[in-house]
Amino acid sequence: MQTQFNSAALADPDTAESEKVLRKCVHCGFCTATCPTYVLLGDELDSPRGRIYLIKDMLEQQRPATAAVVQHLDRCLSCLGCMTTCPSGVHYQHLIDHARVHVERTYRRPLRERWLRTLLAKILPFPARLRLALGLAALVPRRWRSSTLWPAPLRAMLRLVPVPAARAAAVPVPLSTPAQSRGRVALILGCAQGVLTPETHAASQRLLMRAGWEVVPIAGCCGALSHHLGRREEADGFAAGLMEKLRVASSAGEFAAIIVNASGCGTQLKDYGYLFRNQPRLAADAARFSALARDITEVLASGPLPLQALSQLPSVAYHSACSMQHGQKLDAVPRRLLREAGFTVREIAEGHLCCGSAGTYNILQPQLATQLRDRKLANIERTGAEVVATGNVGCIVQLRSGAALPVVHTVELLDWACGGPRPAALN
């Protein structure tokens, strides 16, 4: 793609990087087939190729974002399915991230949108606030939560409230160091996941210890939620705080890996080296920690698990989260681990399409998110599986809001196969 950025625009390092991304696009359109919003809407401007044109024009002319442009950019899930199918290596992730920052800085949204986005940014990354919000939402009777009297975003939030509303539990501290330790690993506890699915952290710690790792829990938000809202300064603040905790913890001994069990957070953490490349104070730590970042399944696959022979294991429909398969290119490893543990893994049709979670997308774009969720659940039902497994907390919450089957994190099943408790959701 030809570009015509002037020297003043290219003086900005983010614009200069975006210009490189734009020049790689050859207009082939392969991305349209794997774009969830194009599949649903059939609008070229709601495809990656269409959004690339909009972003190019906006950045090239150095003009503020318009309502029309924002509508199409907001509909993007950042699922990155387009990057998996792009033959030209267009790094759409960095392009849409830059565009969202530009939108946030140059476009004044309607008051209701500003209020909602600020509310999400000020609650979701803070466990105590989120726990309180879920407690208040639980006071609304379930039969009232789908009432059309609620605004659509609020109705979406109420629909996503877990049952029971807040299952928060203290994450168990490792009881001891393994007799033959394979090394120290940091386990990122994140923010919302500890409130929404605390059982994931508990299963992760048990599983890692059984596999011979000394686990060091690290609490703190990675910044992904704010990052995808275009709130760059907030996102950088969360990331800097997390990196400081990692730096202090690693002073007692270098980590063999920094483990993330929420694939959306893992994709973000693995991108720290790029995100902080121009910040001298943080660049070295960011590059170091992003190089150490691993999804938990990557670490578990590095050595044999202490599996136990269990009978009558349920068949599993494995939902590969977008941040896992497209963001981190980890599609086969979780399936292999589940099969080795004795589970029968069923493939889901249209597995490349997003379930509609995408961070806060299911709240900000509830209509499209619900269509994608229902499409995904229909494909899951056709597998005949007895349980759904996935590696991302957002997908778990999204699918549970409409699924008839139990939905669990992959590590819960692997922990069960290694002597841990049967996942509560299966009961």
C-alpha positions in Angstrom: 0.0 0.0 0.0 1.4 3.4 -0.9 1.5 6.0 1.8 2.0 9.7 1.8 2.9 10.6 5.4 4.8 13.9 5.7 8.0 14.2 7.8 6.3 15.8 10.7 3.9 12.9 11.1 6.7 10.4 10.8 8.6 12.1 13.6 6.2 10.4 15.9 7.6 6.9 16.5 4.1 5.3 16.7 3.1 6.8 13.4 6.4 5.8 11.9 5.7 2.2 13.0 2.1 2.3 11.7 3.4 3.6 8.3 5.5 0.4 8.1 2.5 -1.8 8.8 0.4 0.0 6.3 2.9 -0.4 3.5 2.9 -4.2 3.9 -0.9 -4.4 3.1 -1.4 -5.6 -0.5 -5.3 -5.3 -0.5 -5.6 -9.1 -1.0 -8.7 -9.5 1.2 -7.7 -12.8 2.7 -8.4 -11.2 6.1 -12.1 -10.7 5.4 -12.9 -14.4 5.6 -11.6 -14.7 9.2 -12.9 -11.4 10.5 -15.9 -11.9 12.8 -17.6 -8.6 12.1 -17.3 -8.9 8.4 -18.7 -12.4 8.6 -21.7 -11.0 10.5 -22.2 -7.7 8.8 -20.7 -8.1 5.3 -19.5 -4.5 5.3 -16.1 -3.8 3.9 -15.5 -1.1 6.4 -16.1 -3.7 9.2 -13.3 -5.8 7.8 -9.5 -5.5 8.6 -8.9 -4.2 5.1 -11.6 -1.6 5.4 -10.4 -0.5 8.8 -6.8 -0.2 7.5 -8.0 2.2 4.8 -9.8 4.3 7.5 -6.8 4.3 9.8 -4.4 5.2 6.9 -6.5 8.2 5.9 -6.9 9.4 9.5 -3.2 9.1 10.4 -1.9 10.2 7.1 -4.0 13.4 7.2 -3.3 13.9 10.9 -7.0 14.5 11.3 -9.1 13.9 14.4 -11.2 10.7 14.4 -14.8 11.2 13.2 -17.9 9.4 14.5 -18.1 7.3 11.3 -14.6 6.1 11.6 -14.9 5.4 15.4 -18.0 3.3 14.8 -16.1 0.9 12.5 -12.9 0.8 14.7 -15.0 0.2 17.8 -16.6 -2.8 16.2 -13.1 -4.4 15.8 -12.7 -7.2 18.5 -8.9 -7.2 18.2 -9.2 -10.9 17.8 -6.2 -10.9 15.4 -7.7 -13.6 13.2 -6.7 -11.4 10.3 -3.0 -11.7 11.3 -3.2 -15.5 11.2 -4.4 -15.5 7.6 -2.5 -12.5 6.2 0.1 -13.6 3.7 2.0 -10.3 3.8 2.7 -10.1 7.5 0.6 -7.1 8.3 0.9 -6.5 12.0 -2.7 -5.3 12.5 -2.4 -5.6 16.2 -0.1 -2.7 16.5 -2.0 -0.7 13.9 -5.4 -0.9 15.6 -3.8 -0.3 19.0 -2.3 3.0 17.7 -5.6 3.9 16.1 -7.4 3.4 19.4 -5.0 5.7 21.2 -5.5 8.3 18.4 -9.3 8.0 18.8 -9.1 8.4 22.5 -7.0 11.6 22.2 -8.8 13.3 19.3 -12.5 12.2 19.5 -15.0 13.3 22.1 -17.5 10.5 22.6 -21.1 11.0 23.6 -21.6 11.4 27.3 -23.1 7.9 27.8 -20.1 6.3 26.0 -17.6 8.3 28.0 -19.3 7.3 31.3 -19.4 3.6 30.4 -15.8 3.4 29.2 -14.6 5.3 32.3 -16.6 3.0 34.5 -15.1 -0.1 33.0 -11.6 1.3 33.3 -12.1 2.3 36.9 -13.6 -0.9 38.1 -12.4 -4.0 36.2 -8.7 -3.7 36.8 -9.2 -3.3 40.6 -10.3 -6.5 42.4 -11.9 -4.9 45.4 -14.0 -2.5 43.3 -15.0 -5.4 40.9 -15.9 -7.6 43.9 -18.1 -4.8 45.2 -19.7 -4.1 41.8 -20.5 -7.8 41.4 -22.0 -7.9 44.9 -24.3 -5.0 44.0 -25.3 -6.6 40.7 -26.2 -9.8 42.5 -28.9 -7.9 44.3 -30.8 -7.6 41.0 -33.1 -10.7 40.6 -32.0 -12.8 37.7 -35.4 -12.5 36.0 -35.0 -8.7 35.9 -31.5 -8.7 34.4 -32.7 -9.2 30.8 -35.3 -6.5 31.1 -35.3 -4.0 28.2 -35.8 -1.2 30.7 -32.0 -1.5 31.3 -29.7 0.3 28.8 -28.1 -2.4 26.5 -24.6 -2.1 28.1 -25.9 -2.4 31.6 -28.1 -5.3 30.6 -25.0 -7.0 29.1 -23.0 -6.4 32.4 -25.8 -8.0 34.4 -26.0 -10.9 32.1 -22.3 -11.6 32.6 -22.5 -11.6 36.4 -21.2 -15.1 37.5 -23.4 -17.5 39.5 -22.8 -17.1 42.4 -22.0 -13.5 41.9 -18.6 -13.3 43.6 -16.8 -16.5 44.1 -13.7 -14.8 45.3 -11.4 -16.9 47.4 -7.9 -16.4 48.7 -5.3 -17.8 46.3 -3.5 -20.5 48.2 0.2 -19.8 48.9 2.4 -22.8 47.9 2.7 -25.1 50.8 6.4 -25.9 50.2 9.1 -25.8 47.6 9.2 -29.0 45.5 11.8 -31.5 46.6 13.5 -31.4 43.2 12.7 -27.9 42.0 13.0 -27.2 38.3 13.3 -23.5 39.0 11.4 -20.5 40.1 8.4 -19.2 38.0 6.3 -16.1 38.5 2.5 -16.7 38.3 0.7 -13.5 37.3 -2.5 -13.2 39.2 -3.8 -10.3 37.2 -6.9 -8.4 38.3 -10.4 -9.5 37.2 -9.6 -13.2 37.0 -8.9 -13.5 40.7 -12.5 -12.3 41.4 -14.3 -14.0 38.5 -12.6 -17.4 38.4 -10.3 -17.7 41.5 -10.3 -21.5 40.9 -8.1 -21.0 37.9 -5.2 -19.6 40.0 -5.6 -22.3 42.7 -5.5 -25.1 40.0 -2.5 -23.4 38.3 -0.5 -23.3 41.5 -1.2 -26.9 42.4 -0.4 -28.1 38.9 2.9 -26.1 38.6 4.1 -27.4 42.0 3.3 -31.0 41.1 5.3 -30.4 37.9 8.3 -29.4 40.0 8.2 -25.6 39.9 8.6 -23.2 42.8 5.7 -20.7 42.3 5.9 -17.1 43.2 2.5 -15.4 42.9 2.6 -11.8 41.5 -0.5 -9.7 41.9 -1.2 -6.8 39.6 -3.0 -5.8 36.4 -1.0 -6.1 33.1 -2.8 -3.1 31.6 -4.6 -5.0 28.8 -8.1 -3.8 29.6 -7.1 -0.1 29.6 -4.8 -0.7 26.6 -7.7 -1.9 24.4 -9.8 1.1 25.5 -7.1 3.3 24.0 -6.2 4.7 27.5 -2.5 4.5 27.0 -1.3 6.3 30.1 -3.4 4.2 32.4 -2.3 1.0 30.6 1.4 2.0 30.9 0.9 2.8 34.6 -0.5 -0.7 35.3 2.3 -2.3 33.2 5.0 -0.3 35.0 3.7 -1.3 38.4 3.6 -5.0 37.4 7.1 -4.9 36.0 8.4 -3.3 39.2 6.9 -6.2 41.2 8.5 -8.6 38.9 11.9 -6.8 39.2 11.8 -6.9 43.0 10.7 -10.6 43.1 13.4 -11.6 40.6 16.1 -10.1 42.7 15.8 -13.1 45.0 16.6 -15.4 42.0 15.9 -15.1 38.3 12.7 -16.6 37.0 12.7 -19.5 34.5 9.5 -18.1 33.2 6.8 -15.6 33.8 3.6 -17.6 33.6 0.2 -16.2 32.6 -3.0 -18.3 32.7 -5.2 -15.7 31.0 -4.3 -15.7 27.3 -5.5 -12.1 26.8 -3.0 -11.0 29.5 -0.3 -13.2 28.1 -0.6 -11.6 24.7 -0.2 -8.2 26.3 2.7 -9.2 28.5 4.5 -10.7 25.5 4.2 -7.4 23.7 5.8 -5.3 26.5 9.1 -5.2 24.6 7.4 -3.4 21.7 5.1 -1.2 23.8 8.0 0.2 25.9 10.7 0.2 23.2 10.9 4.0 23.3 10.8 4.5 27.1 14.4 4.3 28.3 13.5 3.8 32.0 11.4 0.7 31.2 12.7 -0.6 27.9 15.2 -3.1 29.3 12.9 -4.6 31.9 10.0 -4.7 29.3 12.2 -6.6 26.8 13.4 -9.0 29.5 10.0 -9.8 31.0 8.3 -10.1 27.6 10.9 -12.6 26.6 10.2 -14.7 29.7 6.4 -14.5 29.4 4.8 -17.9 28.7 1.3 -19.2 28.7 0.9 -21.8 31.4 0.4 -24.6 28.8 3.8 -23.8 27.3 5.5 -24.4 30.6 3.4 -27.5 31.4 4.3 -29.0 28.0 8.0 -28.6 28.7 8.0 -31.7 30.9 5.9 -34.7 31.9 2.9 -34.1 34.2 2.3 -36.5 37.1 -0.9 -37.8 35.6 -3.2 -40.2 37.4 -5.4 -42.8 35.9 -9.0 -41.5 36.1 -12.0 -43.3 34.7 -14.9 -41.8 32.8 -13.4 -38.5 31.9 -15.8 -36.2 30.1 -15.3 -35.4 26.4 -14.0 -31.8 25.9 -14.8 -29.2 23.3 -11.7 -27.1 23.3 -12.3 -23.4 22.5 -9.1 -21.8 21.4 -9.3 -18.2 22.6 -8.4 -15.6 20.0 -5.5 -14.3 22.1 -4.2 -17.8 22.3 -4.4 -19.0 18.7 -4.0 -15.7 16.9 -2.2 -13.5 19.4 0.3 -16.1 20.8 0.1 -18.8 18.0 -0.6 -21.5 20.6 -3.3 -23.6 19.1 -2.0 -27.2 19.3 -0.3 -27.3 22.7 -3.4 -27.2 25.0 -5.2 -29.8 22.9 -2.2 -32.1 23.2 -2.0 -31.7 26.9 -5.7 -32.5 27.3 -5.3 -35.6 25.1 -2.3 -36.8 27.0 -4.3 -36.4 30.3 -6.9 -38.8 28.9 -9.6 -36.5 27.7 -11.3 -36.9 24.3 -11.0 -33.6 22.6 -13.7 -32.5 20.2 -13.0 -29.9 17.5 -15.4 -26.9 17.2 -16.5 -25.8 13.8 -15.4 -22.2 12.9 -12.9 -22.4 15.7 -11.0 -19.4 14.3 -14.0 -17.1 15.0 -14.2 -15.1 18.2 -16.8 -15.9 20.9 -17.5 -12.2 21.4 -15.8 -11.6 24.7 -12.7 -9.6 23.6 -12.0 -7.8 26.9 -14.8 -5.3 27.3 -16.3 -5.9 23.9 -19.3 -7.9 25.2 -20.3 -4.8 27.2 -19.5 -2.1 24.7 -20.9 -4.0 21.7 -23.4 -6.3 23.3 -25.5 -7.0 20.1 -22.6 -8.2 18.0 -21.0 -10.0 21.0 -24.2 -11.9 21.7 -24.5 -13.0 18.0 -20.9 -14.3 18.1 -21.5 -16.1 21.4 -24.6 -17.8 20.2 -22.9 -18.8 17.0 -20.0 -20.3 19.0 -22.3 -22.1 21.4 -24.2 -23.6 18.6 -21.0 -25.0 17.1 -20.0 -26.3 20.5 -23.3 -28.1 21.0 -22.8 -29.9 17.7 -19.6 -31.5 19.0 -21.5 -33.6 21.5 -18.9 -32.7 24.2 -19.7 -32.8 27.9 -17.6 -29.8 28.9 -16.0 -26.8 27.3 -12.3 -25.9 28.1 -10.5 -22.7 27.2 -7.5 -20.7 28.3 -8.9 -17.2 28.9 -11.1 -15.8 31.7 -13.0 -13.5 29.3 -14.1 -16.5 27.1 -15.1 -18.4 30.2 -17.4 -15.6 31.5 -18.8 -15.0 28.0 -19.6 -18.6 27.2 -21.0 -19.3 30.7 -23.5 -16.5 30.2 -25.3 -18.6 27.6 -24.0 -22.2 27.7 -25.8 -25.3 28.8 -22.5 -27.1 29.3 -20.0 -26.4 32.0 -17.2 -24.1 30.9 -13.8 -24.4 32.7 -10.2 -23.3 32.3 -7.9 -25.9 30.7 -5.7 -26.0 33.8 -8.7 -27.1 35.9 -9.0 -30.3 33.9 -5.3 -30.9 33.9 -5.1 -30.3 37.6 -7.9 -32.9 38.1 -6.1 -35.4 35.9 -3.0 -34.9 38.2 -4.7 -35.5 41.5 -6.4 -32.2 42.0 -10.1 -31.7 42.8 -12.8 -32.3 40.2 -13.7 -28.8 38.8 -16.6 -27.3 40.7 -18.3 -26.4 37.4 -18.7 -30.1 36.5 -20.9 -30.6 39.6 
